[in-house]
Amino acid sequence: MLLEDLITGTTALEPTDGGWLAPAGPVEIDHHLGAVDFYRHGWNSWSPTGWSSLAESPMRIYGDPGRTLTADDAVHDDPLRHEGSAVGALNLPDGRVLLLGALGLGSPRVAASTEQLRGRSEEPVEWFIGLDDEQAVFTRYAELLAERLGHAPADPIERLWCSWYSFFEDIDADHLASTIRELGDLPFDVVQVDDGWERIVGDWTPNERFPSGLAPLAGQIRGRGSVPGLWLAPFIALPASSVAIEHPDWLVRDGRGELLVAGFNWESHYYALDTTHPEVQQHLRETFAAVVGWGFGYLKLDFIYAGALAGIRHLDLPRERVYRDALALIRDVVGPRVYLLGCGAPMIPSVGILDGVRVGPDTGSDWAKPATVADPSHEGGLNGVAASVERLWMRGLYQVDPDVAFFRSTATTLTGEQKTMIADLARVAGFRSTSDPVGWLTEPERSALSAFLAGTPRITRLGRYRYAIDGREVDFGTAISQSRAGRGDLAEVAD
């Protein structure tokens, strides 16, 4: 029987290279092809993502509603169903992969069982159905997405230094200036100031530790030949921010009319800005005009999933459209040459506007802590590698950021082997970043950092988790296996 005969829930299929296009509406494929493994794709940067057995508990975040809210699409969380966001795929016994992927916005979902692959969405969306080897179907899906949603506008970057994993929020103008000087002639395309510069999350003005503002720091970075970068979380606000206190009408509300809690961080909950509100839109325009005016040409936009949470807004519009419209507003203000990197970003709705997207949880400075190893969304080198490898197919949509590599022996528990795996993933991804201050490094560690930044490695894909870097074979499969074992332990406890 032809696969076309197994596709139900839609009346018309259009053949295309590598598969078929199905019109907007639900799609069901009653395949009965003996599939055993499902590719689950998470909604945002931190969502659980990867291949898992249909015979085991579904890949998801167990036992922590707060993290589910932050690190996946909590509206659709189901502890019993193998289901993910926008695209899903099945391994077939003959080695091929059957993929079902949405080609637009609408909070689409793909669920699977041993006999069925099905897609649905909150808003109508067209679908691609592919049947071929794994690399071919995911590549074709990415091509179709880019045709419909566009391509990243800014030039790509390769090498970045950021302040976060060394100093966290403990930064000031003088300390950063001296740290940047210590970078010497290391060839960083971008030097990025992370969280800690702002008065409070939600109010994007420099705090008292930057008495002259941020323009002098941006000038120093540009003077060394790098693009100045800056961290913001433009779609959220802490309760103590002036935005939240003075403009509660700017905030998204829940079904009871209360302010919607969008997540938890900074020892507090935080709210989501209603980006359909005209005054919020003007606030965003002013904020980003100011930031670009200070001299920053690379902007890391964090926690931006909050712009697409379900809630009550000034305008009743589909939530992924709301999110994308807000990104488009930012892009319009900063222009096509400013690099926009999303973190905590809804993956598919960001295509064509963002230039890069974090594709896994924070690396942190540890491989895996006992309390968090079983949560695939939690920070750690293991979770960062496991999630990011599973999203390397997205390089056709934007740059994929697997987070920072480590070379230091200070303030980290990572072993040499673990550091090498994280650095190799960065090479494969084509996005090499670190937070290591040069002053923290021994001479051998400085040499390793210099080698990491040198040239452009030649990458060859050898298999799902195997790559060659300049002819040297690397296998990320051990990290995938370790991550799966941890997930299994937590699923047993939850059940």
N, C-alpha and C positions, 0 to 999 in steps of 0.2 A: 504494500500500500504506500502511496506517495504521502509525504508529510503534509502537503496541501490538504489532503482529505481528512487529516486529523485536527485541523485548525477550526475551531468553532467560536461562536460569539461574535463573528464578523462575517459579512457577506461578500466582500470583495478583497482580493489580494492582488497586488501589483508586483510582478517579478522585478528584481533589481539585482545588481551584482552581489553575489554572495548570499542571496536569500529573497525575502519578500517584504513589501511594505503593506501594513494593515491600516485601514482608516481608523479615525478616532473612535474610541469606545472600548469596552472590555474585550479581551482576547483570551481564549482558552485553547491549549494544545493538549489533547488527550493522546500522549505519545506512546505509552506502554512499551518503551524501548529499553527498559532495564537500567535506567539511570540510578546511580548510587550517590553521587556527589553534587552539591549545589553551590554555585557562586553567589554569595550574598553581598550586595553592595550597600554600604551605609549611606545615610543621608548627608552627613556633613564630614568635615575633616577628621573628626575624632570617633566616628561611628565604627562599630565592628564591621570588618570587611574581609572577605576571603572565601576559600573553598572549605566545605565541611561535609561530613557524611549525613545523608538523609536519615540514616538509622540512629543518629545521635540527637541530643537536645539541640534545638536551634541556636545559632550564633546570635547572641544579644548581650545586653547588660543585665545581670541578675542582681536583684535585691537592693537596688539603690535608685529610687525614683528621681532623686535630685540629679544624679549623673545621667540617667536616661534623658531627662529634660535637656541637659547641656549637650550631651554627646550623641544623640540620635533623635529621630522624629518620634517623640513620646506619644503623639496622637495615635500612631499606628503600631505601637509596641504590642507584640503578642507573644506570650511565653510558649505557646504551643505550635506556632507555625514557622516554617522556614520561609522567611519573607524579607525582602530588602527594598531599597529605594531605586526606582528608575530602570535598573537593568538587573537581570538574573540569568544564570546559565546552568546547564546540566552537562556533566560528563557522560558520554554514551559508551557502551561496551566496545564499540568499534573504533574508539579513539577520537571520534569527532565530538564537537561541542554544539549543543543547541542553545541559542541565545535569544532572549526576548528583551528588547530595550525600547524605552520611550524616547521619542524624538522631539520633546518639547517640555514645557512647563505644565504644572497641574498636580503636583505632589503625587506622581505615579508610583505604584508599588508592583513588585513582581514576587509571586509566591510559587512554591514548588512542592511536589510530592513525588513518590516513585512512579506515578502514572500521569502526572499533569504538570504543566507549566502555565501560569495564568497571570494576566496583567489587568490592572484597574487603576483608576485615578480619580482625584476629586474634581478635576476639570478635564474635558475631552482632550486627548492627546493621540497623535499618530504613533505607530509602532514599527520597529524593524524586527524581523524574525530571521535569524541567520543559522546556517547549518554547515559547518566546515571545521577545519582544525582551529584550535583555540586562538592562536595569534591572528588568523585571518578574520574570524568573526568579530573579535574585539576591535581590530583595526578598522574594519568596515563600519562598525557601529560608530566609532569615533569620527570617521570621515563624514558620515551622515549627520551627526550632531553638529559638527563644525559648519557644514553646508547650511544648516538651518539657524544656528545661533551665532555664528561668526568665529573669527580668529582673534587671538590675543593681539592688541594693538602695539604695545611697547616692545622695544628690542629686548631679547632675552639677556639674563645675567648668568654668570657661572659661579662666582666666588663672593662670599658675603661674611662679614664679621658683625655680630650683634652683642649687646651688653647683657642679655638676660641671664644666661646660665652661669655667669660668674658673679654678677653684682645684684641681680634681681632688681628690686625697687630701690636699693641703696645706691643711688647715683647722684652726682652733682656735677656742676660745670667743670670745676677744676680737676676732679678725679677722671672724668671722661676725657678731658683734653690731654692729660698726661698719658692715659692708656692709649689714646689714638696716636700720640707721638711715638710710643713704644712699638707700634705696628711697623715702623720703618718703611721699607720699600716692598713689603709683602703685597702681592698683586690682588688686593681685594677690589672687586668691582663696586661693592656697596659696603659702607660702614653704617650700621643702623643702631640708633638709640631706642631702647625698648622701654617698657613700663617703668614709671617712677619720675618722669619729667613733668607730668601734669599736676594741676592743683588737686583734682580728685577725678576719678573715672566718671565721665559725663560732662565735666567742665574742662575744655581743652585749651587751657592757658598755662604757661609755665609757672611752676611753683617757686618758692623762695630760694630753693637751691640753685636756681638758674636766674640770678638777679638781672642779667643782661639779656634775658630771653634765649632763644635757641639759634638765632641767626649767626652769632659768632661761631658756634660749634659746627653748624652746617658749612660755614666758610672754611673752617679748618679742615673738614673732611674733603671738601671739594679741592682745597689746596694740595692735598696729598694725591690727587688724581682719582678719587673715588666719588661715587654718587652718595650724597647724604640720605640716610634712611631714618624713618621715624615710625614708632608704634602708636596706634590709636585703636579704640574700640567704639566706633562712631554710633552704633545702634543701641547702646545700653547706657544706663545711668544708675549710680548708686543712690540710695535714699537720701544721703546727706549732701548730694550735689545741688548746686543752685538750680540746675535744670529741673530736677525732680521736685524740689521745694517750691520754686516759683512758677513752674509750668506743669502742674499735674495733668492738664488737658493735653499735653504733648505725649502722654504715655499710653501704651496699649492696655486695654482692660480685658478681664476674663468674662465668662458668661454670666457672672453674678454682678458685674459692674465694678468689681474691685480691681485695683492695679494688678496687672499680670506679673507674677514673679517669673523672670526669664532665666534664672539660674542663681548659682551661689559661688562667690569668690570674694577675696579681700575681707574675709571674716564677716560677710554680710550676704543678703540677697541683693539682686539688682533688677531693674525694670527695663523694658524694651521701649524704644522710641517709636512713635507712630509716624512713620515716614510718609504717610498719605496726607498728613496735616500740613497746610501751606506754611505755617510758622516753623515747623520742624524742617521742612525743605529749605527755607531761608537760613535757618541755623546751620544746616549742613553746608550750604553754599559758603557762608561766611567762614566756617571752620576750615574748610579745605582751601579756600582762597588764601587764608592767613598762613596755613602750613606751607603751601607752595611758595608763598611770598617770603617765608623765612629761608627758602633755598633748598627744600627737601624734594628730591626727585624719585624717591622710592618710599612707598607707604605700606606698612604692614597693618592690615585691617583685621582686628581680632574679635572673636565672639559675635561674628556677624550673622550667625544662624538666627539670632534674636529678631532680625528683620523679617523672618519668614515664619515665626511661630503663629499658631492659630490664636485668634483673639479678635476683640472688637476695636475697630479703627474708625477714623474720621470718614473714610470711604470704604465701602464694603466691596473689596476686590479680592481675587484669588491671592493667597498668601505668597506663593512663589513669584507671581507677577509683581507684588508689592516689593519684595526683596530685590528683584532684578531692576525695577524702576529706580529704586534708591541707589543701587550701584551705578546705574546709567547716569543719574544726577551727579554723583561724585566724579565719574569719568568725564562728564561734560565740563565740570569746573576745572579739573586738573589737566585736561588735555590728553592726547594720545601718547605722549612721550614719557609721562610719569608712570613708573612701574607700580602696579597695584598687586599686592600679594594678599590673599585671603587666608584666614586661619579660623577654624570653627565655621567654615563656609559651606553652605549647601553646594554640593559638587556640580550637579548638572546645571542649575540655574545660573551659575557663575561663568559658564562658557561664553566666550566672545567679549567679555568685559574685563575680567581679571586676567592678569598676565601670568600669575603663578598661584598655586594653592597648596597649602599644607595637606598632605595625604595620609597622615597618621597622627597619633597622640604625641605629646611632648616627649622628647627623648629623655629629659632629665639627666641626672648624672649617675644613675644606677641602672643596672641591667633589669632587675626585677625584684621588687620587695615582696616578702611573703604575703603581706596583707592585700597586695594589689595585682599579683601575677595573674590571677584568674579573671580579672576585669580587662578585656581587650581594649577598652577606651582609656584606661588609666596610664599616666606617664611612666616611662621607662624605656630603656634601649630595646628590650625584647619586643614590647608591643609596638614601638615605633618601626622597627624593621619588619615585623610580621605584617602589619597593615600596609606599609608603604610598598613592599614588594608586590602585593596583590593589586596595586593601583598603578603600576608602571605603564599599563596600556593607555593611561590618560595623557601621556606625553604628547599625543597628537592634538590635544585640546588646549593645553597651557603647560607651563613648566610645573613639574611636580616637586614639591619640597618635602623631603623626608626628615627634616630638622637637622640639628647640628651634630657634627662629629667632634670627638674629644681626643686630644693628644697629651693633655696634662696628667700628672699623677696627683695633683693637689685637688682636694674637694671633690673626689669621685671614688666610687668603688668598682668602676669598670676594669675588667682585666684587659691585657693586651690583645687577646683574641677577640673580645667583644668590641673593643675600640676599632680593630681592623674591619670587622664585619660592618659596623656603622659607617665607617669611612668608605668602604667599598660600595655600599648602597648609594651613598652620595655621588660617587663617581658614575655609577650606572645611571642614576637619575639625571645626572647633568646639572645638579644644583648642589654646590659644595659650600657648606657654611660651618662656622665654628663660633664659639663664644670665648675661647681661651685667650686670656691676656698674655701677651708675649712675656711679660715679667714673671709669670707663673711657671714658665717652661724651662726645663733643663736644655742643654745644648742638643742632645739627641732628640728631644721632643720638638725643639724648634726646627731641626732638620726634617723631621717627619711631617710637620705642618707645611714647610716649604715644598716638599715633594708632593703633598696632597694638592697644593694650589697650582703646581706647575703644569703647563700644557693642557691639552684636551685629550683625555684617554679615548682609545678606540674600544668601543663596546660591541660585543656580539652576543645575541641571545642564543643560548644552547638548549633551553628547556624552560618549563614553568618557573623554576626557581634557580636555574643555573645560567651563569653569564661568563663571558671571557672579557677581562679587562687588559688590553694590550697583550693578549695571548695568555694571560694568567687566568685559570679557571677559578671561579668562586661559586659557592653553593649556599644559598640562603635557606635551604630546606631544613637544616637543623634548627634554625630559629622558628620556622613554621611548625615543626613537630613539637618543640618545647611549648610554644604558645597554645597549640591545640590541647596538649596534656593539661595545662593550667585551666583552660576553659572547661574541660571535662570534669576536673575536680570541683569547680564551683557549681556546675550544672547539677552534679550529684547532690551537693549540699542543698541547693535550691529546691530540687525535686523532693 
